[in-house]
Amino acid sequence: MRNFLVYLLAVFIGIAPVSVHANEGIVIDEEVPIEMDEEENQSPESDGRIPSDNFEEELNAMFENLGSQVHNKTALTSATGKGPDNIPYMYILQHGTPAALTIMNLLTGMVTKTFTLEHSTSAWGIEVDEHQNVWIGGTSSGHLYQYNPYTKKLIDAGNMLRNKRDTAILDISVSDGKIIGSTAYNGSIFSYTPSSQEYKDYGQISRGKEFAKSVQFDNQNKKIYIGVGSKAELIRYDIRTKIRKRFLPKEYRNEKYISDIKMADKYLFAQTDPGKKLLVFDKKSLKLLKEFDIDSKTVSPKDPTQDRVYFTKGGMLLFYDLNDQEVKSTEVSLGNRSAITLDFIELHNAEYPGVTLTGLLTNSGEYFLYNLETGKYEKRQAELTPLPVTLYTMLETKEKDKILVNGYMSGGIGFYDINQKTTTDFKDMSQIESATFMNGKYYFGAYPNARVIEFKLDNENLSNSKTAEIVRFKDFGHDRVTALLGDERSNKLFIGAYPETGLGGGLLSEYDFTTQNTRVFENYIPDQSIISLTQIDGYVYGSTTVFANHKRSNAPATLFRFSVDNPEQAEILPFTIKASMISSLLYDGNDKIWGMQMESYLTTILKLDTPSILKSHQLFRDVSKTQNLYLDQMETYMVQLKAYYSVQTQKP
């Protein structure tokens, strides 16, 4: 299939997808922990109608289930607690389809049980209550789960979301038998009391803020602290008076999120993202007391033996002294690691007397133990179960003998051999947003940090395939490489990226393989992001989405072109339909470019000598944000529709 590339639904390979992407997978390396992809749980825009009454019959006739293709051992977050006989456990949430709760004995390091979390592909909120029940907030459908270590049973308490825009529980806080949860994509807050099954929906906590990223419940004072975005804001909600107080200082309001909130005595700790600043507030007055750098995902609860909380920075385990408000070091080096979670536990072991600090260090399940009494420190590895993951990106090898299938969020590649009907795993790869092939190598746009990865495929021995990063655009405020095009004549790679924290629209970049130099043109199409590139006769043709930096451009999506030799000068081409997204540009090898636009049209765009729209044809209502077009000798067009929608149609 010509240009058989990117964004194919998992139904083609056999894993029923829960949701499809349109921002936090990522390679399981030591550089940065996995974060929730904002597109993981897109708010539904359509009414969910299937475009054909005979959809199921058509699907069964068209597709054969080839089984799960990508499996990963991905630890997202964790908490600690005690079971019968004071056995210490680490409860690890794993990404997968479905997600899973892995229960590990911290004393022996042995995994005792793994439960699947039906209805969730990941889970970010986890907390252990005073009775040692484990509470989990899931994504994709907002289910709340309870694990009881005494009965050893997992209970699905059901969907906690009431707003149609909400699809995920991002964080939970548990106190005195009440669970407070925060959500996306409506940025709501809810409470649930299991004993009475009482539920309360507090609604969107801040107008226009879609992500209630973090939450802490002060049950004693009946107040809820919420970190929202984007842009970042901190809010205190008084349950008794219903008064909402915003208290994030102005200098931090250009941050994207408040990603974590913790309480310790009279102090409140709030972490900015992506700035990685830890802000210390007086919980009562809301006055900012201190700010310092942090690279752990959180701070610990208050040390039960001393007035301090722990965190990591620069590979060191540090603590903040609550008495003199100074940052101090434990002198414990984590190497190139930073903590994902931090909790206290008693191991009841001679080597680890009293209280021990523990937490995840990597998404592959590496964790540490640090004894507060003796200073003993060690790293260990949790033996996680590999889980199937939702499929994200797919392409055919140049030899047309294998299909490369990329996993959502946690990455990885499954090589499906078409002739042998077998799959081989390749782990060292992030979530792929875009791809191209040139000079005998594949180039992938990797998430996060907007990296371009060079991939040299060893077709004889897949395990010998090599990867190398050639450029990244994180420092330009970008997180996704959304378009790639290789031009072998000029030996250049053209790159379009989506901004997350910069100003204006997405960049266009030119990477010259001969000189290894990179040129970057920021805000290339003002306030829009480039999502598709194709090439014809010395010109690169591109298209955009109106979304950039979590804002929407006032102008409709743009079709443009530039000379391969002069990418600085963009020529805006006529496109009379007011679309919010023009994607999947494909040259038919004759005289036309085909593409998709979000408002459900299949469009032939231009003749090469005088670019103009020749034809626009509506295929279906309710096509999702992520639709893409694939061509097969211009005889069949495959249109990707949201979730399970996959329909074959004839050329209009």
Beta strands, then each sheet from edge to edge (+ up, - down):
strand 1: 71-72
strand 2: 75-82
strand 3: 88-94
strand 4: 99-105
strand 5: 111-117
strand 6: 123-128
strand 7: 134-138
strand 8: 143-148
strand 9: 153-159
strand 10: 168-175
strand 11: 178-184
strand 12: 188-193
strand 13: 198-204
strand 14: 211-218
strand 15: 223-229
strand 16: 233-238
strand 17: 244-246
strand 18: 257-264
strand 19: 267-273
strand 20: 277-282
strand 21: 288-293
strand 22: 308-313
strand 23: 316-321
strand 24: 326-333
strand 25: 343-346
strand 26: 355-360
strand 27: 366-371
strand 28: 377-381
strand 29: 387-388
strand 30: 391-396
strand 31: 402-407
strand 32: 413-417
strand 33: 422-426
strand 34: 431-438
strand 35: 441-447
strand 36: 451-456
strand 37: 466-472
strand 38: 478-487
strand 39: 492-499
strand 40: 508-512
strand 41: 517-521
strand 42: 529-536
strand 43: 539-545
strand 44: 547-548
strand 45: 551-552
strand 46: 559-563
strand 47: 566-573
strand 48: 582-587
strand 49: 593-597
strand 50: 601-604
strand 51: 615-618
strand 52: 629-632
strand 53: 636-640
strand 54: 646-650
sheet 1: 1+ 29-
sheet 2: 2+ 3- 4+ 5-
sheet 3: 6+ 7- 8+ 9-
sheet 4: 10+ 11- 12+ 13-
sheet 5: 14+ 15- 16+ 17-
sheet 6: 18+ 19- 20+ 21-
sheet 7: 22+ 23- 24+
sheet 8: 25+ 26- 27+ 28-
sheet 9: 30+ 31- 32+ 33-
sheet 10: 34+ 35- 36+ 37-
sheet 11: 38+ 39- 40+ 41-
sheet 12: 42+ 43- 46+ 47-
sheet 13: 44+ 45-
sheet 14: 48+ 49- 50+ 51-
sheet 15: 52+ 53- 54+
end
